[in-house]
Amino acid sequence: MAIFYLNHKDLSNVNGVLLLNRMSQIYLILGSIIGVFFVKIAFDYVDSYFFQDNFIVDIEVFLDDKHQTIKTLIDTGNNLKDPLTNAPVIVAYFRPLKGILSENLYNRLLMAKTYEEFSREILNSEYKNRIRLIPYNAIGINNGLIVGIKIDKILVKKDKKLKKIEDVILAFYHLPLSQDSFFDALGFPEIIK
């Protein structure tokens, strides 16, 4: 009805009541489509705001002959990509990934005091041919670099469905990403699409 009112300036008015005697069915159809669209947006917003579990998925990370499952938060703001291959990046706390890292590297990462030392250990590891440096910007950090490795694949487990994704970079972080250990990694939104 708003679209009709905006397009017709000469509306009939009887005692303060607008008459709709010339309203075409096209306005009703167009209004219904727009209404459904806005209702869908509203429900998606409420769903994402109140149901955080919808954005937590289990991903199984494969590296060489090893694999490890971690809880991943789908971060709609995560648009990190490898600048060379355009592969998406998952940022993960390194401790839950003990099952895919060599014992030597894992122990060296535990000893690192700063992120610079942590990164240096990964750069000097046996995964040299898989290393990727990913540029990023965050609040308070401009032109930062995070170290990642190219993994073989991930399997996404959500609602009893499996999705295989190859060409993924796993960037390691030295501190937990969740204060309450609710998740161990931040994933890119395409995981659940």
NULOGU-113051 format. One record per atom (N, C-alpha, C, O): x, y, z; residue in one letter. Coordinates in steps of 0.001 Angstrom, whole numbers, plus 500000, padded with zeros to 6 digits. Example, Ala and Ser with C-alpha at 12.3 -4.5 7.8 and 13.67 -1.06 7.14 Angstrom:
BEGIN
513190494310507800a512300495500507800a513200496700507800a514236496681508465a512850497750507080s513670498940507140s512900500030507870s513409501138508039s
END
This chain:
BEGIN
500829498817500000m500000500000500000m500876501250500000m500497502260499407m502039501206500651a502936502360500654a503425502658499250a503518503822498860a503742501615498479i504185501824497094i503064502454496287i503311503333495461i501848502019496515f500697502595495805f500549504078496158f500356504919495280f500644504386497465y500499505779497892y501610506666497328y501369507819496970y502825506124497250l503937506911496718l503777507183495221l504231508218494732l503150506285494502n502999506446493050n501744507223492652n501648507679491512n500794507382493547h499544508072493219h499341509242494180h499103509051495372h499438510430493650k499292511624494488k497817512045494629k497460512732495586k496978511643493695d495579512066493694d494683510987494321d493892510348493626d494813510795495625l494052509774496324l492682510326496735l492536511504497060l491707509453496711s490350509832497146s490302509795498665s490836508878499289s489655510803499261n489605510931500704n488167511238501115n487598512240500684n487584510384501941v486224510603502428v486273510612503955v486549509582504571v486010511757504564n486034511926506016n487343511430506644n487329510796507699n488462511722505995g489774511343506518g490183509917506239g491228509474506716g489384509183505474v489704507794505149v490093507738503677v489354508210502814v491269507152503394l491721507018502009l491028505838501350l490928504757501930l490558506056500150l489892504998499396l490894504314498474l491692504978497812l490850502987498433l491775502205497611l491063501615496406l491341500482496013l490169502354495831n489365501787494746n490157501583493455n489694500872492563n491332502187493335r492106502023492101r493374501196492315r494272501227491473r493465500469493409m494693499704493666m494736498459492782m493805497654492767m495811498326492067s496009497192491165s496527495982491946s497097496128493027s496324494798491390q496825493572492014q498350493537492015q498956492872492855q498956494232491098i500426494254491023i501003494820492318i502025494331492799i500370495835492884y500848496414494132y500752495406495278y501640495349496129y499692494622495304l499543493605496347l500598492505496204l501171492056497196l500848492082494982i501860491039494736i503251491568495083i504019490898495773i503571492765494604l504871493361494879l505055493575496384l506128493304496924l504014494058497058g504077494256498503g504276492957499256g505015492919500240g503628491888498807s503787490580499458s505221490077499315s505798489565500274s505794490222498125i507172489771497900i508134490552498787i509012489963499418i507975491863498840i508850492691499682i508653492336501152i509623492276501909i507412492100501563g507137491716502952g507807490411503334g508396490309504410g507725489413502468v508373488118502733v509881488303502844v510518487702503709v510451489123501982f511886489389501992f512307490004503335f513296489571503928f511569491004503813f511911491639505087f511689490711506275f512452490762507240f510676489874506230v510455488906507303v511616487911507344v512080487548508426v512086487469506184k513228486545506121k514470487182506740k515179486534507510k514735488434506413i515884489141506984i515742489230508504i516707488993509231i514557489567508982a514333489691510422a514547488357511131a515185488317512183a514023487259510570f514199485956511198f515660485518511178f516135484929512149f516379485792510094d517805485463510045d518581486228511106d519480485678511742d518233487498511298y518913488297512313y518646487735513708y519573487567514500y517394487449514004v517047486901515318v517715485552515513v518228485262516594v517713484726514479d518339483411514554d519831483530514849d520354482806515695d520514484432514161s521954484579514373s522266485206515723s523304484909516314s521400486053516211y521661486735517474y521395485834518671y522175485825519623y520318485085518634f519918484302519792f520353482848519755f520335482181520790f520735482347518616f521064480936518502f522496480765518020f522743480411516867f523437481023518927q524847480960518584q525268479550518177q526214479382517408q524565478534518693d524914477158518347d524830476913516846d525508476024516332d524017477678516139n523917477514514692n525218477880513994n525428477513512838n526085478597514684f527328479045514073f528535478286514601f529675478679514351f528296477216515320i529384476360515779i529316475054514994i528288474377514980i530414474715514347v530481473462513600v531731472702514027v532709473286514493v531674471412513858d532864470586514041d533554470451512702d532933470084511704d534845470750512686i535603470510511463i536736469541511789i537378469624512835i536948468643510874e538046467696511005e539143468136510049e538939468217508838e540310468419510616v541439468945509861v542374467789509509v542732466994510378v542770467694508241f543662466635507768f544993467232507333f545036468152506516f546069466703507885l547429467121507522l548294465876507444l548501465182508439l548793465605506254d549535464378505989d548655463191506362d547548463076505838d549100462316507235d548294461151507613d547577461339508940d547051460380509505d547553462571509442k546951462837510746k545673463659510574k545499464372509586k544790463540511559h543583464364511531h543145464672512955h543427463914513883h542455465791513112q541998466261514417q540693467021514233q540555467795513285q539734466809515130t538456467521515079t538475468660516088t538875468480517238t538035469844515639i537965471009516522i536629471718516327i536021471643515260i536182472408517378k534965473220517306k535324474569516690k536288475219517094k534527474972515701t534823476190514958t533615477113514954t532494476691514668t533859478372515274l532828479396515187l532853479977513788l533900480415513312l531701479982513125i531615480600511809i531561482104512030i530590482635512567i532611482768511611d532770484206511819d532416484930510533d533167484893509558d531250485595510540t530803486275509314t531724487422508932t531679487906507802t532554487856509861g533511488922509546g534847488393509067g535748489171508755g534986487077509005n536252486492508577n536285486398507058n535635485540506460n537045487287506448n537231487215504997n538708487075504661n539162487512503604n539462486449505592l540882486226505344l541061485237504210l540433484180504171l541937485611503288k542256484733502161k543758484794501926k544402485812502180k544298483693501440d545697483660501033d545838484554499801d545165484311498800d546690485578499843p546783486499498703p547289485842497412p547030486351496322p547997484732497523l548529484077496322l547527483128495678l547374483129494457l546847482323496478t545952481302495928t544477481621496135t543612480936495591t544188482645496909n542809483027497246n542092481955498072n540863481929498137n542873481077498697a542299480038499552a541824480669500856a542501481546501393a540670480239501377p540176480792502638p541036480349503819p541715479323503765p540990481151504890v541832480912506060v540964480653507285v540005481377507554v541323479607508017i540730479327509320i541791479665510356i542922479188510262i541439480482511345v542366480835512419v542051479935513607v540906479865514054v543082479237514124a542841478254515181a543871478385516294a545039478693516057a543407478145517504y544289478022518670y545058476719518497y544466475686518184y546370476760518699f547204475612518334f547071474410519263f547267473280518815f546747474608520536r546756473472521481r545780472353521118r546159471186521214r544540472647520706p543645471540520339p544084470794519075p543522469750518742p545084471328518373l545551470694517140l546787469825517368l547527469529516430l547000469429518593k548158468596518927k548187467321518090k549263466820517762k547028466798517745g546962465547517000g547479465612515576g547788464573514994g547585466811514993i548084466894513606i549491467462513523i550147467332512489i549967468091514599l551317468662514591l552333467636515072l552018466745515861l553548467783514584s554596466888515078s554844467198516555s554653468330516998s555262466205517297e555491466388518730e556583467423518981e556493468218519916e557619467406518132n558713468362518269n558208469805518103n558523470670518921n557435470060517058l556922471408516824l555951471814517927l556004472947518408l555089470929518324y554106471253519359y554810471675520655y554413472652521289y555842470942521041n556578471281522260n557294472613522125n557347473378523089n557842472910520967r558500474212520743r557481475349520791r557781476429521300r556274475111520262l555238476149520307l554788476413521748l554469477547522103l554765475375522564l554403475555523974l555405476452524700l555038477174525628l556654476406524283m557707477172524951m557771478630524492m558406479454525150m557127478955523383a557194480318522846a556518481290523804a555418481032524293a557186482408524068k556656483411525002k555842484494524287k554888485019524861k556197484832523059t555512485885522307t555021485318520978t555408484223520571t554160486090520309y553684485616519009y554832485590517993y554825484760517084y555802486475518131e556950486485517215e557742485178517341e558106484573516333e558006484746518573e558700483468518784e557855482310518259e558366481393517615e556570482366518540f555625481348518087f555676481217516564f555786480111516035f555597482354515860s555635482364514390s556956481833513867s556990481086512889s558044482219514517r559371481779514080r559493480262514164r560112479637513303r558902479666515206e558960478206515336e558210477519514187e558667476501513669e557073478071513797i556329477484512673i557106477662511379i557186476739510568i557683478851511179l558459479112509957l559663478186509827l560061477846508713l560247477776510948n561422476901510939n561064475433511133n561935474627511458n559820475078510943s559372473702511170s559519472852509905s559970473321508861s559127471598510039e559178470672508900e558096470955507864e558050470300506823e557229471921508140y556150472264507208y556519473439506307y555633474126505799y557809473680506104k558271474856505342k557631474976503968k557323476083503527k557425473860503287n556847473928501941n555346474218501961n554753474450500907n554729474209503129r553295474483503258r553016475867503872r551856476266503973r554035476585504272i553881477852505002i553248478919504115i553586479064502940i552327479655504710r551706480821504065r551691481965505077r551384481758506251r552021483161504620l551922484365505445l550684485117504989l550572485505503826l549770485316505903i548477485916505580i548417487328506171i548482487491507390i548294488349505314p548134489706505849p546721489903506388p545761489351505850p546601490695507459y545286490955508033y545268492321508712y546310492884509046y544083492827508902n543833494036509681n542819493695510750n541860492966510496n543025494214511929a542088494014513035a542071495296513847a542826496228513568a541220495338514839i541145496527515679i542495496729516352i542975495863517084i543090497867516099g544382498200516688g545578497613515960g546718497878516341g545343496822514922i546448496207514172i546231496470512687i545254496009512097i547149497209512102n547118497429510659n548291496698510029n549397496710510570n548060496074508911n549099495381508156n549810494314508981n551036494212508953n549030493518509719g549603492416510476g549808491200509590g549248491115508498g550616490260510067l550840488993509368l550593487855510347l551039487890511493l549877486853509870i549667485650510671i550188484463509861i550004484395508646i550836483540510548v551462482395509886v550475481238509831v549831480898510824v550374480646508658g549514479488508486g550187478427507652g551253478649507077g549557477277507592i550057476210506717i548901475711505864i547744475726506283i549239475273504674k548230474705503787k547973473274504253k548883472448504313k546733473008504575i546377471662505007i545799470890503830i545473471473502796i545676469590503989d545193468755502888d543713468990502602d543312469172501452d542904468984503667k541461469198503498k540834469350504869k541464469084505893k539579469783504873i538781469752506086i537461469069505771i536969469132504644i536895468418506775l535545467872506692l534694468651507677l534999468690508869l533639469265507194v532738470043508032v531572469154508426v530925468551507569v531304469072509730k530214468239510238k529164469151510856k529400469776511890k528003469222510214k526912470077510704k525592469407510397k525329469041509251k524764469243511406d523430468661511241d523470467319510516d522697467091509586d524362466438510937k524514465086510376k524876465099508893k524638464121508184k525451466204508428k525915466297507044k527415466518507051k527960467138507965k528078466004506022l529516466184505855l529780466988504592l529139466784503561l530727467899504690k531126468680503522k532645468695503484k533295469038504472k533206468323502344k534657468281502186k535105469559501494k534565469937500454k536102470223502081i536647471449501485i538161471293501395i538828470993502385i538685471498500206e540130471452499997e540642472873499787e539853473817499749e541929473029499655d542551474341499469d542181475285500604d541600476347500381d542521474888501812v542262475698503003v543587475953503711v544447475076503783v543734477161504229i544912477516505017i544499477516506486i543456478065506842i545310476905507327l545071476895508763l546113477798509410l547299477469509450l545654478944509915a546546479891510589a546514479608512073a545444479444512659a547692479550512684f547792479205514101f547913480460514952f548597481420514595f547224480421516096y547336481517517050y547776480938518380y547411479813518721y548557481697519135h549163481174520355h548292481301521600h548621480737522643h547179482041521502l546284482222522646l544897481672522321l544526481592521150l544120481290523350p542755480812523089p541907481898522429p542053483079522742p541033481503521528l540159482435520828l538852482651521573l538145483626521315l538527481761522485s537299481851523266s537649481788524748s538372480893525184s537136482738525514q537435482767526953q536872481545527668q537473481053528623q535715481049527210d535066479928527884d535312478595527178d534648477604527480d536256478564526246s536589477345525478s535387476790524726s535280475580524524s534481477676524311f533301477257523564f533671476849522147f532998476012521544f534745477439521607f535242477085520278f536750477270520265f537313477962521113f537400476637519284d538858476694519190d539353477328517902d540555477524517726d538432477649516999a538855478212515720a537776479162515194a536614479102515594a538202480037514288l537294480943513593l537307480560512123l538351480593511472l536137480195511605g536042479743510228g535395480777509323g534740481708509792g535582480605508043f535004481499507042f533562481090506771f533227479909506863f532700482057506435p531256481761506326p530884480718505267p529843480073505393p531700480537504236e531362479579503168e531294478141503673e530770477268502982e531818477888504869i531784476534505422i530348476013505495i530101474846505193i529408476856505888i528046476379506109i527130476658504927i525923476440505031i527657477127503821k526808477399502658k526790476202501744k526131476229500705k
END
